[in-house]
Amino acid sequence: MAYLIKNSTINEIPLLKYQAEQKINKVIDVVGNFKSDKMIKCASSNANSVDINTLVTLFANMLSTLNLKISSGEKEVKEVVAKLTASNVKNGDISSDSKSSEIKIASKRIKDSHYQIDVSKDAIKHNGKQVFMVSCYARDAYLGRYLIKRNYFYTMEREASAEDAYDELVKKFNSLKNRYYEEVMDVSGIFAQAKTILDGVISEIEFKDDSVGTTVSR
């Protein structure tokens, strides 16, 4: 099976990424029911302000139901709705550029944990729309039970931001690995630093439940 790795242990990352993709697909489905012409009229006239405010309220409520959020204010929510409603993917515009990196931090002492950080960037295509997802999963690989996860989403015209986020995560986690091996920091500080790195990446849409670590049942 695709989710099985060596020694019959379960690789939960494909499942977690699949769950994240399903959530953003629901967002795309809801936004697809919004009329893009209303968005355009509301941008140029106050006469339709009720329409846009209603759409923003519906969108925010739907995000909350899915445990998603847009961390900025109402203006930014409107912008995300407008981008998702206006952007239709043409065949020539569809990106197939997915990438991933695996960063392993092996312990220097037997009693310490090993750490594995998986970073990826994928194009999610659904109903003629495309959203870029940058994912990062940092795991205690020695015990295999503790996980910090983040899924960052960017609308179609912000692929450059998705690329920057991917590159930033890979660079900073490699730097974290080097600091540990050079004894600049102790193993106990690895996950605290990992969370700081992940909290520093900005996403247009983010998961509220991704802000804390998770105990993974094996």
FIKOLZA-1660 file (N, C-alpha, C; in steps of 0.1 Angstrom, whole numbers, plus 5000, padded with zeros to 4 digits):
% residues 218
   i   px   py   pz ch aa at
   1 5008 4988 5000  A  M  N
   1 5000 5000 5000  A  M CA
   1 5009 5012 5000  A  M  C
   2 5003 5023 4995  A  A  N
   2 5011 5036 4993  A  A CA
   2 5015 5042 5007  A  A  C
   3 5007 5039 5017  A  Y  N
   3 5009 5045 5030  A  Y CA
   3 5019 5037 5039  A  Y  C
   4 5023 5026 5034  A  L  N
   4 5032 5017 5043  A  L CA
   4 5046 5019 5039  A  L  C
   5 5055 5020 5049  A  I  N
   5 5069 5021 5047  A  I CA
   5 5076 5009 5054  A  I  C
   6 5089 5010 5055  A  K  N
   6 5096 4998 5060  A  K CA
   6 5092 4995 5074  A  K  C
   7 5094 4982 5078  A  N  N
   7 5091 4977 5091  A  N CA
   7 5076 4978 5094  A  N  C
   8 5067 4979 5084  A  S  N
   8 5053 4979 5085  A  S CA
   8 5048 4991 5094  A  S  C
   9 5056 5001 5095  A  T  N
   9 5051 5013 5103  A  T CA
   9 5043 5022 5093  A  T  C
  10 5034 5029 5098  A  I  N
  10 5025 5037 5090  A  I CA
  10 5031 5051 5088  A  I  C
  11 5031 5055 5075  A  N  N
  11 5035 5068 5071  A  N CA
  11 5023 5077 5070  A  N  C
  12 5021 5085 5080  A  E  N
  12 5008 5093 5081  A  E CA
  12 5008 5105 5073  A  E  C
  13 5019 5109 5067  A  I  N
  13 5020 5121 5059  A  I CA
  13 5011 5122 5047  A  I  C
  14 5011 5111 5038  A  P  N
  14 5002 5112 5027  A  P CA
  14 4987 5114 5031  A  P  C
  15 4983 5107 5042  A  L  N
  15 4970 5109 5047  A  L CA
  15 4967 5123 5052  A  L  C
  16 4976 5129 5059  A  L  N
  16 4975 5142 5064  A  L CA
  16 4974 5152 5053  A  L  C
  17 4982 5150 5042  A  K  N
  17 4982 5159 5031  A  K CA
  17 4968 5158 5023  A  K  C
  18 4963 5145 5022  A  Y  N
  18 4951 5143 5016  A  Y CA
  18 4939 5150 5023  A  Y  C
  19 4940 5149 5036  A  Q  N
  19 4929 5156 5044  A  Q CA
  19 4930 5171 5042  A  Q  C
  20 4942 5177 5041  A  A  N
  20 4943 5191 5039  A  A CA
  20 4938 5195 5025  A  A  C
  21 4941 5187 5015  A  E  N
  21 4936 5189 5002  A  E CA
  21 4921 5189 5001  A  E  C
  22 4915 5179 5008  A  Q  N
  22 4900 5178 5008  A  Q CA
  22 4894 5191 5014  A  Q  C
  23 4900 5196 5024  A  K  N
  23 4895 5208 5031  A  K CA
  23 4895 5220 5021  A  K  C
  24 4906 5222 5014  A  I  N
  24 4907 5233 5005  A  I CA
  24 4898 5231 4993  A  I  C
  25 4896 5219 4989  A  N  N
  25 4886 5216 4978  A  N CA
  25 4872 5221 4982  A  N  C
  26 4869 5219 4995  A  K  N
  26 4856 5224 4999  A  K CA
  26 4855 5239 4999  A  K  C
  27 4866 5245 5002  A  V  N
  27 4866 5260 5001  A  V CA
  27 4864 5264 4986  A  V  C
  28 4871 5257 4977  A  I  N
  28 4869 5261 4963  A  I CA
  28 4855 5258 4958  A  I  C
  29 4849 5247 4963  A  D  N
  29 4835 5245 4959  A  D CA
  29 4825 5256 4964  A  D  C
  30 4827 5261 4976  A  V  N
  30 4818 5271 4981  A  V CA
  30 4821 5284 4974  A  V  C
  31 4833 5288 4972  A  V  N
  31 4836 5300 4964  A  V CA
  31 4831 5299 4950  A  V  C
  32 4831 5287 4944  A  G  N
  32 4827 5286 4931  A  G CA
  32 4812 5289 4929  A  G  C
  33 4805 5290 4940  A  N  N
  33 4791 5293 4939  A  N CA
  33 4788 5309 4940  A  N  C
  34 4799 5316 4943  A  F  N
  34 4798 5330 4944  A  F CA
  34 4799 5336 4929  A  F  C
  35 4792 5346 4927  A  K  N
  35 4792 5352 4913  A  K CA
  35 4803 5363 4912  A  K  C
  36 4812 5360 4903  A  S  N
  36 4824 5369 4902  A  S CA
  36 4819 5383 4898  A  S  C
  37 4808 5385 4891  A  D  N
  37 4803 5398 4886  A  D CA
  37 4799 5406 4899  A  D  C
  38 4794 5400 4909  A  K  N
  38 4791 5407 4921  A  K CA
  38 4804 5413 4928  A  K  C
  39 4814 5405 4927  A  M  N
  39 4827 5409 4933  A  M CA
  39 4832 5422 4926  A  M  C
  40 4830 5422 4912  A  I  N
  40 4835 5433 4904  A  I CA
  40 4827 5445 4907  A  I  C
  41 4813 5444 4907  A  K  N
  41 4805 5455 4910  A  K CA
  41 4807 5461 4924  A  K  C
  42 4810 5452 4934  A  C  N
  42 4812 5457 4947  A  C CA
  42 4825 5465 4948  A  C  C
  43 4834 5462 4940  A  A  N
  43 4847 5469 4940  A  A CA
  43 4846 5483 4935  A  A  C
  44 4835 5486 4927  A  S  N
  44 4834 5499 4921  A  S CA
  44 4822 5507 4925  A  S  C
  45 4813 5501 4933  A  S  N
  45 4801 5508 4938  A  S CA
  45 4797 5503 4951  A  S  C
  46 4792 5513 4959  A  N  N
  46 4787 5510 4973  A  N CA
  46 4773 5504 4972  A  N  C
  47 4767 5504 4960  A  A  N
  47 4753 5499 4959  A  A CA
  47 4752 5485 4962  A  A  C
  48 4763 5477 4959  A  N  N
  48 4762 5463 4961  A  N CA
  48 4770 5458 4973  A  N  C
  49 4772 5468 4983  A  S  N
  49 4780 5465 4994  A  S CA
  49 4774 5453 5003  A  S  C
  50 4761 5452 5003  A  V  N
  50 4755 5442 5010  A  V CA
  50 4759 5428 5005  A  V  C
  51 4760 5427 4991  A  D  N
  51 4763 5415 4985  A  D CA
  51 4777 5410 4989  A  D  C
  52 4787 5419 4988  A  I  N
  52 4800 5415 4991  A  I CA
  52 4802 5412 5006  A  I  C
  53 4795 5420 5015  A  N  N
  53 4796 5417 5029  A  N CA
  53 4790 5404 5033  A  N  C
  54 4779 5400 5026  A  T  N
  54 4772 5387 5028  A  T CA
  54 4781 5376 5024  A  T  C
  55 4788 5378 5012  A  L  N
  55 4797 5367 5007  A  L CA
  55 4809 5365 5017  A  L  C
  56 4814 5377 5022  A  V  N
  56 4825 5376 5031  A  V CA
  56 4821 5369 5044  A  V  C
  57 4810 5372 5049  A  T  N
  57 4805 5366 5061  A  T CA
  57 4803 5351 5059  A  T  C
  58 4797 5347 5048  A  L  N
  58 4795 5333 5045  A  L CA
  58 4808 5326 5043  A  L  C
  59 4818 5332 5037  A  F  N
  59 4831 5326 5035  A  F CA
  59 4838 5325 5048  A  F  C
  60 4838 5335 5057  A  A  N
  60 4844 5334 5070  A  A CA
  60 4838 5323 5078  A  A  C
  61 4825 5322 5078  A  N  N
  61 4818 5311 5086  A  N CA
  61 4821 5298 5081  A  N  C
  62 4822 5296 5068  A  M  N
  62 4826 5283 5062  A  M CA
  62 4840 5280 5066  A  M  C
  63 4849 5289 5065  A  L  N
  63 4863 5287 5070  A  L CA
  63 4864 5282 5084  A  L  C
  64 4856 5289 5093  A  S  N
  64 4856 5285 5107  A  S CA
  64 4851 5271 5109  A  S  C
  65 4840 5267 5101  A  T  N
  65 4835 5253 5102  A  T CA
  65 4846 5243 5098  A  T  C
  66 4854 5246 5089  A  L  N
  66 4865 5237 5085  A  L CA
  66 4877 5239 5093  A  L  C
  67 4877 5247 5103  A  N  N
  67 4888 5250 5112  A  N CA
  67 4900 5257 5104  A  N  C
  68 4896 5265 5094  A  L  N
  68 4905 5273 5087  A  L CA
  68 4903 5288 5090  A  L  C
  69 4913 5296 5086  A  K  N
  69 4912 5310 5089  A  K CA
  69 4920 5318 5080  A  K  C
  70 4916 5331 5078  A  I  N
  70 4925 5341 5072  A  I CA
  70 4929 5350 5083  A  I  C
  71 4942 5351 5085  A  S  N
  71 4946 5358 5098  A  S CA
  71 4945 5373 5097  A  S  C
  72 4943 5378 5085  A  S  N
  72 4942 5393 5084  A  S CA
  72 4928 5397 5085  A  S  C
  73 4925 5410 5082  A  G  N
  73 4912 5416 5084  A  G CA
  73 4902 5413 5072  A  G  C
  74 4891 5421 5073  A  E  N
  74 4880 5419 5063  A  E CA
  74 4885 5422 5049  A  E  C
  75 4894 5432 5047  A  K  N
  75 4899 5435 5034  A  K CA
  75 4906 5423 5028  A  K  C
  76 4914 5416 5036  A  E  N
  76 4922 5405 5030  A  E CA
  76 4913 5393 5027  A  E  C
  77 4902 5392 5035  A  V  N
  77 4892 5381 5032  A  V CA
  77 4886 5384 5019  A  V  C
  78 4882 5396 5016  A  K  N
  78 4876 5400 5004  A  K CA
  78 4885 5397 4992  A  K  C
  79 4898 5400 4994  A  E  N
  79 4908 5398 4983  A  E CA
  79 4909 5383 4980  A  E  C
  80 4909 5375 4990  A  V  N
  80 4911 5360 4988  A  V CA
  80 4898 5355 4980  A  V  C
  81 4886 5360 4985  A  V  N
  81 4874 5355 4978  A  V CA
  81 4874 5360 4963  A  V  C
  82 4878 5372 4961  A  A  N
  82 4879 5377 4947  A  A CA
  82 4889 5370 4939  A  A  C
  83 4900 5366 4944  A  K  N
  83 4910 5359 4937  A  K CA
  83 4905 5345 4933  A  K  C
  84 4899 5338 4943  A  L  N
  84 4894 5325 4940  A  L CA
  84 4882 5324 4930  A  L  C
  85 4874 5335 4931  A  T  N
  85 4862 5335 4921  A  T CA
  85 4867 5339 4907  A  T  C
  86 4877 5347 4906  A  A  N
  86 4881 5353 4893  A  A CA
  86 4890 5344 4886  A  A  C
  87 4897 5335 4893  A  S  N
  87 4908 5327 4886  A  S CA
  87 4903 5314 4882  A  S  C
  88 4903 5312 4868  A  N  N
  88 4900 5300 4862  A  N CA
  88 4912 5294 4855  A  N  C
  89 4915 5282 4858  A  V  N
  89 4928 5276 4852  A  V CA
  89 4925 5272 4838  A  V  C
  90 4933 5277 4829  A  K  N
  90 4933 5272 4815  A  K CA
  90 4944 5261 4814  A  K  C
  91 4942 5252 4804  A  N  N
  91 4951 5240 4803  A  N CA
  91 4965 5244 4803  A  N  C
  92 4968 5255 4796  A  G  N
  92 4982 5259 4795  A  G CA
  92 4988 5265 4808  A  G  C
  93 4979 5269 4817  A  D  N
  93 4983 5276 4829  A  D CA
  93 4985 5266 4841  A  D  C
  94 4980 5253 4839  A  I  N
  94 4981 5244 4850  A  I CA
  94 4995 5240 4853  A  I  C
  95 4999 5242 4865  A  S  N
  95 5013 5238 4869  A  S CA
  95 5013 5224 4874  A  S  C
  96 5024 5217 4870  A  S  N
  96 5026 5203 4874  A  S CA
  96 5039 5203 4882  A  S  C
  97 5043 5214 4887  A  D  N
  97 5056 5215 4894  A  D CA
  97 5054 5213 4909  A  D  C
  98 5056 5200 4912  A  S  N
  98 5056 5196 4927  A  S CA
  98 5070 5193 4931  A  S  C
  99 5073 5196 4943  A  K  N
  99 5087 5193 4948  A  K CA
  99 5086 5190 4963  A  K  C
 100 5096 5183 4968  A  S  N
 100 5096 5179 4982  A  S CA
 100 5111 5177 4986  A  S  C
 101 5113 5179 4999  A  S  N
 101 5126 5178 5005  A  S CA
 101 5124 5170 5019  A  S  C
 102 5134 5162 5022  A  E  N
 102 5133 5155 5035  A  E CA
 102 5146 5158 5042  A  E  C
 103 5145 5164 5054  A  I  N
 103 5156 5168 5062  A  I CA
 103 5156 5159 5075  A  I  C
 104 5167 5151 5077  A  K  N
 104 5168 5142 5088  A  K CA
 104 5178 5148 5098  A  K  C
 105 5175 5148 5110  A  I  N
 105 5184 5152 5121  A  I CA
 105 5186 5140 5130  A  I  C
 106 5197 5133 5128  A  A  N
 106 5200 5121 5136  A  A CA
 106 5206 5125 5149  A  A  C
 107 5202 5118 5159  A  S  N
 107 5207 5122 5173  A  S CA
 107 5222 5118 5174  A  S  C
 108 5229 5126 5183  A  K  N
 108 5243 5124 5185  A  K CA
 108 5245 5114 5197  A  K  C
 109 5234 5112 5205  A  R  N
 109 5235 5103 5216  A  R CA
 109 5223 5093 5215  A  R  C
 110 5225 5081 5220  A  I  N
 110 5215 5071 5219  A  I CA
 110 5202 5075 5226  A  I  C
 111 5203 5082 5237  A  K  N
 111 5191 5085 5244  A  K CA
 111 5182 5096 5238  A  K  C
 112 5188 5103 5229  A  D  N
 112 5181 5114 5222  A  D CA
 112 5173 5110 5210  A  D  C
 113 5163 5118 5207  A  S  N
 113 5154 5114 5196  A  S CA
 113 5160 5118 5183  A  S  C
 114 5156 5112 5172  A  H  N
 114 5159 5116 5158  A  H CA
 114 5147 5124 5154  A  H  C
 115 5150 5133 5144  A  Y  N
 115 5139 5142 5139  A  Y CA
 115 5139 5141 5123  A  Y  C
 116 5127 5141 5118  A  Q  N
 116 5125 5141 5104  A  Q CA
 116 5116 5152 5100  A  Q  C
 117 5120 5161 5090  A  I  N
 117 5112 5172 5086  A  I CA
 117 5109 5170 5071  A  I  C
 118 5096 5169 5067  A  D  N
 118 5093 5167 5053  A  D CA
 118 5086 5180 5048  A  D  C
 119 5092 5186 5038  A  V  N
 119 5086 5199 5032  A  V CA
 119 5082 5196 5018  A  V  C
 120 5071 5201 5014  A  S  N
 120 5066 5199 5000  A  S CA
 120 5058 5210 4995  A  S  C
 121 5058 5212 4982  A  K  N
 121 5050 5222 4975  A  K CA
 121 5042 5214 4964  A  K  C
 122 5029 5216 4964  A  D  N
 122 5020 5209 4954  A  D CA
 122 5010 5218 4948  A  D  C
 123 5006 5216 4936  A  A  N
 123 4995 5223 4930  A  A CA
 123 4982 5215 4931  A  A  C
 124 4972 5221 4938  A  I  N
 124 4959 5214 4940  A  I CA
 124 4950 5220 4929  A  I  C
 125 4945 5211 4921  A  K  N
 125 4936 5215 4910  A  K CA
 125 4922 5209 4913  A  K  C
 126 4911 5217 4913  A  H  N
 126 4898 5213 4916  A  H CA
 126 4888 5222 4909  A  H  C
 127 4879 5216 4901  A  N  N
 127 4868 5223 4895  A  N CA
 127 4873 5236 4887  A  N  C
 128 4884 5234 4880  A  G  N
 128 4889 5246 4872  A  G CA
 128 4896 5256 4879  A  G  C
 129 4899 5253 4892  A  K  N
 129 4907 5262 4901  A  K CA
 129 4920 5256 4904  A  K  C
 130 4929 5264 4908  A  Q  N
 130 4942 5259 4913  A  Q CA
 130 4947 5267 4925  A  Q  C
 131 4951 5259 4935  A  V  N
 131 4956 5265 4947  A  V CA
 131 4970 5258 4950  A  V  C
 132 4979 5266 4955  A  F  N
 132 4992 5260 4958  A  F CA
 132 4993 5257 4973  A  F  C
 133 4997 5245 4977  A  M  N
 133 4998 5241 4990  A  M CA
 133 5013 5238 4994  A  M  C
 134 5018 5245 5004  A  V  N
 134 5031 5242 5009  A  V CA
 134 5029 5235 5023  A  V  C
 135 5035 5223 5024  A  S  N
 135 5033 5215 5036  A  S CA
 135 5046 5213 5043  A  S  C
 136 5045 5213 5057  A  C  N
 136 5057 5209 5064  A  C CA
 136 5053 5201 5076  A  C  C
 137 5059 5189 5078  A  Y  N
 137 5056 5180 5089  A  Y CA
 137 5069 5177 5096  A  Y  C
 138 5070 5181 5108  A  A  N
 138 5082 5178 5116  A  A CA
 138 5079 5168 5126  A  A  C
 139 5086 5156 5126  A  R  N
 139 5083 5145 5135  A  R CA
 139 5094 5141 5143  A  R  C
 140 5091 5136 5155  A  D  N
 140 5100 5129 5164  A  D CA
 140 5101 5115 5158  A  D  C
 141 5111 5112 5150  A  A  N
 141 5112 5100 5143  A  A CA
 141 5117 5088 5152  A  A  C
 142 5123 5091 5163  A  Y  N
 142 5128 5080 5172  A  Y CA
 142 5116 5074 5179  A  Y  C
 143 5108 5082 5184  A  L  N
 143 5095 5076 5191  A  L CA
 143 5084 5075 5181  A  L  C
 144 5084 5084 5170  A  G  N
 144 5074 5083 5160  A  G CA
 144 5060 5087 5165  A  G  C
 145 5059 5096 5175  A  R  N
 145 5046 5099 5180  A  R CA
 145 5043 5114 5180  A  R  C
 146 5053 5122 5180  A  Y  N
 146 5050 5136 5181  A  Y CA
 146 5052 5143 5168  A  Y  C
 147 5042 5152 5164  A  L  N
 147 5042 5158 5151  A  L CA
 147 5038 5172 5152  A  L  C
 148 5045 5181 5145  A  I  N
 148 5041 5195 5143  A  I CA
 148 5039 5196 5128  A  I  C
 149 5027 5201 5124  A  K  N
 149 5023 5201 5110  A  K CA
 149 5018 5215 5106  A  K  C
 150 5021 5219 5094  A  R  N
 150 5016 5231 5088  A  R CA
 150 5013 5229 5074  A  R  C
 151 5001 5235 5070  A  N  N
 151 4997 5235 5056  A  N CA
 151 4994 5249 5052  A  N  C
 152 5002 5255 5042  A  Y  N
 152 5000 5269 5038  A  Y CA
 152 4994 5269 5024  A  Y  C
 153 4984 5278 5022  A  F  N
 153 4978 5278 5009  A  F CA
 153 4979 5292 5003  A  F  C
 154 4981 5292 4989  A  Y  N
 154 4983 5304 4982  A  Y CA
 154 4975 5303 4969  A  Y  C
 155 4968 5314 4966  A  T  N
 155 4960 5314 4954  A  T CA
 155 4969 5314 4941  A  T  C
 156 4962 5312 4930  A  M  N
 156 4970 5308 4917  A  M CA
 156 4980 5318 4913  A  M  C
 157 4977 5331 4915  A  E  N
 157 4987 5341 4910  A  E CA
 157 4998 5343 4921  A  E  C
 158 4998 5336 4932  A  R  N
 158 5008 5338 4942  A  R CA
 158 5017 5326 4943  A  R  C
 159 5020 5320 4931  A  E  N
 159 5029 5308 4931  A  E CA
 159 5043 5312 4936  A  E  C
 160 5047 5324 4932  A  A  N
 160 5060 5329 4937  A  A CA
 160 5061 5329 4952  A  A  C
 161 5050 5333 4959  A  S  N
 161 5050 5333 4973  A  S CA
 161 5051 5318 4979  A  S  C
 162 5044 5309 4972  A  A  N
 162 5045 5295 4976  A  A CA
 162 5060 5290 4974  A  A  C
 163 5066 5294 4963  A  E  N
 163 5080 5290 4961  A  E CA
 163 5089 5296 4972  A  E  C
 164 5087 5308 4975  A  D  N
 164 5095 5315 4986  A  D CA
 164 5093 5308 4999  A  D  C
 165 5080 5304 5002  A  A  N
 165 5078 5297 5015  A  A CA
 165 5085 5284 5015  A  A  C
 166 5084 5276 5004  A  Y  N
 166 5091 5263 5004  A  Y CA
 166 5106 5265 5006  A  Y  C
 167 5112 5274 4998  A  D  N
 167 5126 5276 4999  A  D CA
 167 5130 5281 5013  A  D  C
 168 5122 5289 5019  A  E  N
 168 5125 5294 5033  A  E CA
 168 5125 5283 5043  A  E  C
 169 5115 5274 5042  A  L  N
 169 5114 5263 5051  A  L CA
 169 5126 5253 5050  A  L  C
 170 5129 5250 5038  A  V  N
 170 5141 5241 5035  A  V CA
 170 5154 5247 5040  A  V  C
 171 5156 5260 5037  A  K  N
 171 5168 5267 5042  A  K CA
 171 5169 5267 5057  A  K  C
 172 5158 5271 5063  A  K  N
 172 5159 5273 5078  A  K CA
 172 5160 5260 5085  A  K  C
 173 5153 5249 5080  A  F  N
 173 5155 5236 5087  A  F CA
 173 5169 5230 5085  A  F  C
 174 5175 5233 5074  A  N  N
 174 5188 5228 5072  A  N CA
 174 5198 5236 5081  A  N  C
 175 5195 5249 5083  A  S  N
 175 5203 5257 5092  A  S CA
 175 5201 5252 5106  A  S  C
 176 5189 5248 5110  A  L  N
 176 5186 5243 5123  A  L CA
 176 5194 5230 5125  A  L  C
 177 5194 5221 5115  A  K  N
 177 5202 5209 5116  A  K CA
 177 5217 5212 5118  A  K  C
 178 5222 5221 5111  A  N  N
 178 5236 5225 5112  A  N CA
 178 5239 5230 5126  A  N  C
 179 5230 5238 5132  A  R  N
 179 5233 5244 5145  A  R CA
 179 5233 5233 5155  A  R  C
 180 5225 5223 5154  A  Y  N
 180 5225 5212 5163  A  Y CA
 180 5238 5204 5162  A  Y  C
 181 5242 5201 5150  A  Y  N
 181 5255 5193 5148  A  Y CA
 181 5267 5201 5152  A  Y  C
 182 5267 5214 5151  A  E  N
 182 5278 5222 5155  A  E CA
 182 5277 5226 5170  A  E  C
 183 5267 5220 5177  A  E  N
 183 5265 5222 5192  A  E CA
 183 5263 5236 5196  A  E  C
 184 5256 5244 5187  A  V  N
 184 5252 5257 5190  A  V CA
 184 5239 5256 5198  A  V  C
 185 5231 5245 5197  A  M  N
 185 5219 5243 5204  A  M CA
 185 5218 5228 5208  A  M  C
 186 5211 5226 5219  A  D  N
 186 5209 5212 5224  A  D CA
 186 5197 5206 5217  A  D  C
 187 5196 5193 5218  A  V  N
 187 5185 5186 5212  A  V CA
 187 5172 5190 5217  A  V  C
 188 5171 5194 5230  A  S  N
 188 5158 5198 5236  A  S CA
 188 5153 5211 5229  A  S  C
 189 5161 5218 5222  A  G  N
 189 5156 5231 5216  A  G CA
 189 5151 5229 5202  A  G  C
 190 5152 5217 5196  A  I  N
 190 5149 5215 5182  A  I CA
 190 5135 5218 5179  A  I  C
 191 5125 5212 5187  A  F  N
 191 5111 5214 5183  A  F CA
 191 5106 5228 5186  A  F  C
 192 5112 5234 5197  A  A  N
 192 5108 5248 5199  A  A CA
 192 5113 5257 5188  A  A  C
 193 5125 5255 5182  A  Q  N
 193 5129 5262 5171  A  Q CA
 193 5121 5259 5158  A  Q  C
 194 5117 5246 5157  A  A  N
 194 5109 5242 5145  A  A CA
 194 5096 5250 5145  A  A  C
 195 5090 5251 5157  A  K  N
 195 5077 5258 5158  A  K CA
 195 5079 5273 5154  A  K  C
 196 5090 5279 5159  A  T  N
 196 5092 5293 5156  A  T CA
 196 5094 5295 5141  A  T  C
 197 5101 5285 5134  A  I  N
 197 5103 5286 5120  A  I CA
 197 5089 5286 5113  A  I  C
 198 5081 5276 5117  A  L  N
 198 5068 5274 5110  A  L CA
 198 5058 5285 5113  A  L  C
 199 5059 5291 5125  A  D  N
 199 5050 5302 5128  A  D CA
 199 5053 5315 5120  A  D  C
 200 5066 5315 5115  A  G  N
 200 5070 5327 5108  A  G CA
 200 5066 5328 5093  A  G  C
 201 5061 5317 5088  A  V  N
 201 5056 5316 5074  A  V CA
 201 5042 5321 5072  A  V  C
 202 5040 5330 5063  A  I  N
 202 5027 5336 5061  A  I CA
 202 5019 5329 5050  A  I  C
 203 5006 5326 5053  A  S  N
 203 4998 5319 5043  A  S CA
 203 4985 5327 5041  A  S  C
 204 4980 5326 5029  A  E  N
 204 4967 5333 5027  A  E CA
 204 4956 5326 5034  A  E  C
 205 4956 5313 5035  A  I  N
 205 4946 5305 5042  A  I CA
 205 4954 5295 5051  A  I  C
 206 4950 5294 5064  A  E  N
 206 4958 5285 5072  A  E CA
 206 4948 5277 5081  A  E  C
 207 4953 5266 5086  A  F  N
 207 4946 5258 5095  A  F CA
 207 4948 5262 5110  A  F  C
 208 4937 5264 5117  A  K  N
 208 4938 5268 5131  A  K CA
 208 4943 5257 5139  A  K  C
 209 4940 5244 5136  A  D  N
 209 4945 5233 5144  A  D CA
 209 4959 5229 5141  A  D  C
 210 4966 5236 5132  A  D  N
 210 4980 5233 5128  A  D CA
 210 4990 5241 5138  A  D  C
 211 4985 5249 5147  A  S  N
 211 4993 5257 5155  A  S CA
 211 4999 5250 5167  A  S  C
 212 4995 5238 5170  A  V  N
 212 5000 5230 5181  A  V CA
 212 5005 5217 5176  A  V  C
 213 5013 5211 5185  A  G  N
 213 5018 5197 5182  A  G CA
 213 5007 5187 5184  A  G  C
 214 5009 5176 5177  A  T  N
 214 4999 5165 5178  A  T CA
 214 5006 5152 5182  A  T  C
 215 4999 5145 5190  A  T  N
 215 5004 5131 5194  A  T CA
 215 4998 5121 5184  A  T  C
 216 5007 5114 5177  A  V  N
 216 5003 5105 5166  A  V CA
 216 5002 5091 5171  A  V  C
 217 4990 5085 5170  A  S  N
 217 4989 5071 5174  A  S CA
 217 4995 5062 5164  A  S  C
 218 5003 5052 5168  A  R  N
 218 5009 5043 5158  A  R CA
 218 5003 5029 5160  A  R  C
% end
